[in-house]
Amino acid sequence: MLDLTTTYLGLRLKNPIVVSPSPLCEEIGNLVHMEDAGAAAVVLHSLFEEQILIESQALDQGLSLGVESFAESLSYFPDMTGYNLGPEGYLEHIRKAKQAVSIPVIASLNGVTTGGWIKYARLMQEAGADALELNIFYVANDPALSGVQVEEMYTSLVSHVKASVRIPVAVKLAPYFSSMAHMAKQLDEAGADGLVLFNRFYQPDFDLENLEVVPALHLSTPHELLLRLHWVATLYGQIKADMAVTGGVHTAHDVLKAMMAGARVAMMTSALLRHGIDHIRTVLRELVEWMEEHEYESVRQMQGSMSRRSVADPSAFSRANYMKVLSSYAVKMAVR
């Protein structure tokens, strides 16, 4: 019988498919549906740092100063008071989720400063979360802020949160570092139990008619998986932290590629928003069919088998391959 089990953040999972944060995770009924469909774990939608700050009366007073003079002053901040459940509601959601499902429930904090994170990381642990995902989304717009300072901000946050809780801590980050491998190593040394690669960078668009900057959100496509595969395969064996692939996971083949690169789990959201929660059943069925056809006995057997340290030509992950790709495309164009 095929063994689909894997481990992630010290948690033993029945298979490598994990549901990543989305509005789907706000409903307990959806979480039950995800477990029934075969999901091995779920990462809840994020509690945002802005929500924690807004709960603070001191901040509310600070934001109110000068409103009469500058009518637009409060508009600098997004209205987070009505977003999902708020801090206390989020903790209650964790409690209800743990009562409703038997699969691991991973809480998510989104922000960049320690602030109230230490407090809420502990409260999430007390509410029953099996692990914590730090969704660090920070855009360094200040020219005076160096890359080293940004990296120190990340590692300091991780080490502080890690020191404050007993449950495992994963870090979800974007790929925009001058040395991604070095950043991963620093987070590993700061105590991260897992790295989730990668956060998607939601960029605003311009409304030319109204001359406004507007949010733009597009569901991921399988093409986005390639960047994740590259870095998981590159980092495999070089860090102790478990790795999760998120972004571009839509099919069983995507899950297989993530495992072969060296990931412990493959996370999906866009595919479920597009096809429905029962899409998990399809992915699992096709995963089993592929493994049987290719005579794999377990998921663990394939993990890291296509990583940089395992393939015959490691240059496929380097600049040498960049030149090969360009030259091969030129040849194809010439033949046509």
C-alpha positions as a printed NumPy array, in Angstrom:
array([[  0.   ,   0.   ,   0.   ],
       [  1.269,   3.472,  -0.856],
       [  2.528,   5.594,   2.011],
       [  1.51 ,   9.203,   1.439],
       [  2.565,  10.419,   4.887],
       [  5.027,  13.222,   5.444],
       [  6.18 ,  15.367,   8.341],
       [  6.055,  19.149,   8.52 ],
       [  7.009,  21.302,  11.506],
       [  7.253,  18.146,  13.563],
       [  3.651,  17.255,  12.695],
       [  2.93 ,  13.891,  11.114],
       [  0.583,  14.435,   8.167],
       [ -1.441,  11.843,   6.253],
       [ -0.358,  13.333,   2.912],
       [  1.555,  16.39 ,   1.642],
       [ -1.457,  18.54 ,   0.67 ],
       [ -2.011,  21.512,   2.969],
       [ -4.598,  24.249,   2.459],
       [ -2.999,  27.681,   2.64 ],
       [ -4.688,  30.883,   3.908],
       [ -7.698,  32.247,   2.049],
       [-11.241,  33.46 ,   2.769],
       [-12.289,  29.799,   2.526],
       [-10.656,  29.247,   5.906],
       [-12.956,  31.727,   7.642],
       [-15.854,  29.249,   7.727],
       [-15.706,  26.241,  10.062],
       [-17.867,  24.291,   7.63 ],
       [-15.246,  24.776,   4.938],
       [-12.526,  23.454,   7.242],
       [-14.576,  20.311,   7.865],
       [-15.093,  19.968,   4.101],
       [-11.321,  20.327,   3.54 ],
       [-10.592,  17.529,   6.002],
       [-13.242,  15.306,   4.429],
       [-11.79 ,  15.984,   0.973],
       [ -8.382,  14.796,   2.163],
       [ -6.425,  17.887,   3.225],
       [ -3.676,  16.929,   5.667],
       [ -3.598,  20.291,   7.467],
       [ -4.923,  23.806,   7.095],
       [ -3.327,  27.212,   7.562],
       [ -5.968,  29.674,   8.687],
       [ -6.416,  33.096,   7.105],
       [ -4.078,  35.661,   8.631],
       [ -4.542,  37.925,  11.594],
       [ -3.002,  41.192,  10.441],
       [ -0.684,  43.357,  12.487],
       [ -2.912,  46.326,  11.66 ],
       [ -5.815,  44.602,  13.404],
       [ -3.75 ,  44.081,  16.542],
       [ -2.661,  47.715,  16.487],
       [ -6.152,  49.047,  15.851],
       [ -7.34 ,  47.193,  18.941],
       [ -5.012,  49.367,  20.948],
       [ -6.813,  52.415,  22.328],
       [ -3.585,  54.372,  22.344],
       [ -3.209,  53.934,  18.592],
       [ -6.838,  54.914,  18.   ],
       [ -6.251,  58.153,  19.862],
       [ -3.023,  58.774,  17.98 ],
       [ -4.67 ,  58.298,  14.618],
       [ -7.466,  60.67 ,  15.566],
       [ -5.13 ,  63.581,  16.26 ],
       [ -5.267,  66.157,  13.503],
       [ -8.205,  64.597,  11.666],
       [-10.042,  67.925,  11.686],
       [ -7.099,  69.601,   9.993],
       [ -6.359,  66.882,   7.457],
       [ -9.52 ,  65.155,   6.339],
       [ -7.635,  62.427,   4.538],
       [ -5.337,  61.505,   7.45 ],
       [ -7.263,  58.406,   8.526],
       [ -7.427,  57.19 ,   4.948],
       [ -3.697,  56.484,   5.071],
       [ -4.545,  53.29 ,   6.952],
       [ -6.737,  50.48 ,   5.587],
       [ -9.984,  49.885,   7.448],
       [ -9.021,  46.656,   9.187],
       [-11.685,  46.781,  11.908],
       [-14.159,  44.921,   9.732],
       [-11.694,  42.534,   8.102],
       [-12.421,  38.876,   8.945],
       [-12.81 ,  38.301,  12.677],
       [-10.537,  40.693,  14.516],
       [ -8.014,  39.566,  17.162],
       [-10.418,  38.095,  19.726],
       [-12.656,  36.573,  17.091],
       [ -9.598,  34.984,  15.491],
       [ -8.657,  33.239,  18.718],
       [-12.198,  31.918,  19.074],
       [-12.034,  30.705,  15.469],
       [ -8.933,  28.661,  16.341],
       [-10.763,  27.069,  19.273],
       [-13.762,  26.18 ,  17.128],
       [-11.549,  24.843,  14.345],
       [ -9.719,  22.549,  16.76 ],
       [-13.051,  21.191,  17.985],
       [-14.369,  20.664,  14.454],
       [-11.434,  18.924,  12.74 ],
       [ -8.76 ,  16.427,  13.693],
       [ -6.106,  17.6  ,  11.212],
       [ -3.495,  20.139,  12.379],
       [ -4.643,  23.761,  12.429],
       [ -1.894,  26.315,  11.787],
       [ -2.526,  29.938,  12.772],
       [ -1.146,  32.806,  10.701],
       [  0.159,  36.24 ,  11.714],
       [  0.75 ,  38.827,   8.987],
       [  2.963,  41.837,   9.588],
       [  6.565,  42.878,  10.156],
       [  7.162,  44.272,  13.672],
       [  7.189,  42.495,  17.018],
       [  4.499,  44.832,  18.472],
       [  1.584,  42.767,  19.688],
       [  2.837,  39.677,  17.881],
       [  4.467,  38.182,  20.956],
       [  1.227,  38.473,  22.903],
       [ -0.949,  37.049,  20.148],
       [  1.49 ,  34.304,  19.26 ],
       [  1.121,  33.062,  22.829],
       [ -2.644,  33.481,  22.772],
       [ -2.872,  31.498,  19.525],
       [ -0.865,  28.758,  21.172],
       [ -3.21 ,  28.783,  24.152],
       [ -6.228,  28.691,  21.816],
       [ -4.941,  25.361,  20.502],
       [ -3.057,  26.158,  17.296],
       [ -0.735,  23.29 ,  16.372],
       [  1.793,  25.65 ,  14.786],
       [  2.232,  29.266,  13.778],
       [  3.003,  30.716,  10.35 ],
       [  4.59 ,  34.175,  10.32 ],
       [  3.489,  35.768,   7.062],
       [  6.113,  38.494,   6.817],
       [  5.008,  40.918,   4.124],
       [  7.216,  44.001,   4.046],
       [  7.984,  46.3  ,   1.129],
       [ 11.177,  48.281,   1.76 ],
       [ 10.284,  51.658,   0.244],
       [ 12.716,  53.745,   2.291],
       [ 15.987,  54.334,   0.359],
       [ 17.767,  54.864,   3.665],
       [ 16.925,  51.336,   4.799],
       [ 19.633,  48.881,   3.789],
       [ 19.196,  45.262,   2.819],
       [ 21.063,  44.235,   5.974],
       [ 18.605,  46.191,   8.127],
       [ 15.64 ,  44.523,   6.421],
       [ 17.141,  41.087,   6.973],
       [ 17.819,  41.872,  10.63 ],
       [ 14.17 ,  42.942,  10.983],
       [ 13.074,  39.527,   9.728],
       [ 15.449,  37.489,  11.864],
       [ 14.757,  39.538,  14.986],
       [ 11.026,  39.022,  14.589],
       [ 11.445,  35.289,  14.127],
       [ 13.765,  34.859,  17.095],
       [ 11.476,  36.878,  19.394],
       [  8.341,  34.978,  18.411],
       [ 10.123,  31.645,  18.531],
       [ 11.353,  32.377,  22.057],
       [  7.835,  33.206,  23.22 ],
       [  6.01 ,  30.017,  22.163],
       [  6.425,  26.249,  22.41 ],
       [  4.657,  25.366,  19.162],
       [  6.563,  25.19 ,  15.843],
       [  7.012,  28.423,  13.88 ],
       [  7.165,  28.64 ,  10.085],
       [  8.103,  31.743,   8.121],
       [  6.354,  32.678,   4.9  ],
       [  8.448,  35.09 ,   2.908],
       [  8.887,  36.618,  -0.525],
       [ 11.863,  35.846,  -2.806],
       [ 13.05 ,  39.457,  -3.101],
       [ 16.39 ,  39.263,  -1.309],
       [ 19.806,  39.941,  -2.839],
       [ 20.905,  36.54 ,  -1.492],
       [ 17.921,  34.283,  -0.983],
       [ 20.072,  31.374,   0.173],
       [ 21.758,  33.512,   2.832],
       [ 18.408,  34.863,   4.031],
       [ 17.054,  31.327,   4.324],
       [ 20.115,  30.316,   6.336],
       [ 19.701,  33.281,   8.687],
       [ 16.054,  32.445,   9.335],
       [ 17.064,  28.843,   9.908],
       [ 19.614,  29.945,  12.494],
       [ 17.065,  32.317,  14.087],
       [ 15.003,  29.25 ,  14.96 ],
       [ 12.45 ,  28.936,  12.162],
       [ 11.087,  25.403,  12.052],
       [  9.908,  25.834,   8.484],
       [ 10.128,  28.127,   5.465],
       [  7.101,  28.664,   3.231],
       [  8.21 ,  29.65 ,  -0.277],
       [  6.895,  32.047,  -1.456],
       [  4.558,  34.834,  -0.49 ],
       [  2.905,  36.398,  -3.532],
       [  3.58 ,  40.111,  -4.052],
       [  0.209,  41.747,  -4.669],
       [  0.916,  44.877,  -6.689],
       [ -1.569,  47.715,  -7.231],
       [ -2.807,  48.778, -10.644],
       [ -3.695,  52.212, -12.033],
       [ -7.262,  53.197, -12.856],
       [ -6.693,  55.577, -15.8  ],
       [-10.261,  56.884, -15.868],
       [-10.462,  57.857, -12.192],
       [ -6.703,  58.374, -11.75 ],
       [ -6.628,  56.13 ,  -8.712],
       [ -4.342,  53.406,  -7.468],
       [ -6.47 ,  50.29 ,  -7.066],
       [ -5.776,  46.827,  -5.598],
       [ -5.379,  43.985,  -8.067],
       [ -5.58 ,  40.336,  -7.058],
       [ -5.18 ,  37.515,  -9.532],
       [ -5.248,  33.825,  -8.67 ],
       [ -1.964,  32.011,  -9.133],
       [ -1.117,  29.912, -12.184],
       [  1.044,  26.765, -12.421],
       [  3.772,  28.839, -14.101],
       [  4.487,  30.497, -10.741],
       [  5.568,  27.126,  -9.381],
       [  8.914,  27.265, -11.207],
       [ 10.447,  29.903,  -8.936],
       [  9.425,  27.875,  -5.89 ],
       [ 10.876,  24.668,  -7.292],
       [ 14.172,  26.399,  -8.04 ],
       [ 14.707,  27.661,  -4.509],
       [ 13.432,  24.608,  -2.659],
       [ 15.681,  22.408,  -4.804],
       [ 18.605,  24.787,  -4.2  ],
       [ 18.117,  25.017,  -0.431],
       [ 17.393,  21.326,   0.145],
       [ 20.108,  19.847,   2.355],
       [ 21.553,  23.27 ,   3.187],
       [ 19.104,  24.232,   5.945],
       [ 17.477,  22.285,   8.775],
       [ 14.06 ,  23.924,   8.5  ],
       [ 11.3  ,  22.086,   6.668],
       [ 10.21 ,  23.685,   3.406],
       [  6.714,  24.17 ,   2.031],
       [  5.863,  25.205,  -1.512],
       [  3.018,  27.683,  -1.906],
       [  1.965,  29.491,  -5.069],
       [  1.304,  27.702,  -8.332],
       [  0.26 ,  24.338,  -6.864],
       [ -2.815,  23.308,  -8.869],
       [ -2.443,  19.651,  -9.882],
       [ -1.03 ,  16.339,  -8.702],
       [  1.977,  16.92 , -10.963],
       [  2.633,  20.201,  -9.145],
       [  2.57 ,  18.371,  -5.809],
       [  4.948,  15.723,  -7.153],
       [  7.377,  18.355,  -8.408],
       [  7.319,  20.111,  -5.047],
       [  8.139,  16.862,  -3.262],
       [ 10.953,  15.998,  -5.662],
       [ 12.435,  19.468,  -5.212],
       [ 12.628,  18.794,  -1.473],
       [  9.46 ,  20.241,   0.052],
       [  7.686,  18.457,   2.887],
       [  4.265,  19.793,   1.885],
       [  2.589,  21.52 ,  -1.048],
       [  0.086,  24.245,  -0.205],
       [ -2.82 ,  25.279,  -2.393],
       [ -5.43 ,  28.017,  -2.374],
       [ -6.04 ,  29.378,  -5.873],
       [ -6.897,  25.918,  -7.207],
       [ -9.553,  25.516,  -4.511],
       [-10.984,  28.966,  -5.141],
       [-11.131,  28.153,  -8.843],
       [-12.331,  24.535,  -8.729],
       [-13.834,  24.118,  -5.271],
       [-12.688,  22.304,  -2.131],
       [-13.398,  18.871,  -3.619],
       [-10.515,  19.498,  -6.03 ],
       [ -8.337,  18.064,  -3.244],
       [ -9.902,  14.645,  -3.912],
       [ -8.922,  14.87 ,  -7.581],
       [ -5.347,  15.839,  -6.763],
       [ -4.982,  13.003,  -4.255],
       [ -6.442,  10.438,  -6.647],
       [ -4.115,  11.507,  -9.462],
       [ -1.184,  11.58 ,  -7.057],
       [ -1.806,   7.947,  -6.115],
       [ -2.292,   6.924,  -9.766],
       [  1.027,   8.509, -10.788],
       [  2.926,   6.923,  -7.916],
       [  1.508,   3.489,  -8.696],
       [  2.295,   3.841, -12.382],
       [  5.881,   4.886, -11.639],
       [  6.342,   2.356,  -8.829],
       [  6.893,   4.745,  -5.944],
       [  6.121,   3.28 ,  -2.54 ],
       [  6.062,   6.49 ,  -0.521],
       [  6.187,  10.272,  -0.67 ],
       [  9.354,  10.228,   1.426],
       [ 11.042,   8.175,  -1.297],
       [ 10.761,  11.047,  -3.76 ],
       [ 11.44 ,  14.007,  -1.458],
       [ 14.601,  15.796,  -2.593],
       [ 15.214,  13.39 ,  -5.469],
       [ 15.347,  16.296,  -7.925],
       [ 17.109,  18.766,  -5.639],
       [ 20.322,  20.455,  -6.63 ],
       [ 22.435,  18.005,  -4.683],
       [ 20.726,  14.947,  -6.198],
       [ 20.563,  15.639,  -9.939],
       [ 23.332,  14.669, -12.352],
       [ 23.675,  18.231, -13.654],
       [ 23.501,  20.788, -10.79 ],
       [ 24.238,  23.556, -13.302],
       [ 20.567,  23.313, -14.266],
       [ 19.957,  25.501, -11.213],
       [ 22.685,  28.021, -12.069],
       [ 23.665,  30.663, -14.613],
       [ 24.968,  27.986, -16.957],
       [ 21.403,  26.848, -17.476],
       [ 20.361,  30.437, -18.144],
       [ 22.621,  30.488, -21.18 ],
       [ 21.424,  27.058, -22.318],
       [ 17.8  ,  28.155, -22.183],
       [ 18.442,  31.278, -24.228],
       [ 20.489,  29.444, -26.846],
       [ 17.989,  26.593, -27.15 ],
       [ 15.153,  29.035, -27.758],
       [ 17.201,  30.809, -30.438],
       [ 17.791,  27.479, -32.169],
       [ 14.078,  26.701, -32.137],
       [ 13.288,  30.065, -33.69 ],
       [ 15.926,  29.537, -36.422],
       [ 14.509,  26.119, -37.326],
       [ 11.076,  27.575, -37.806]])
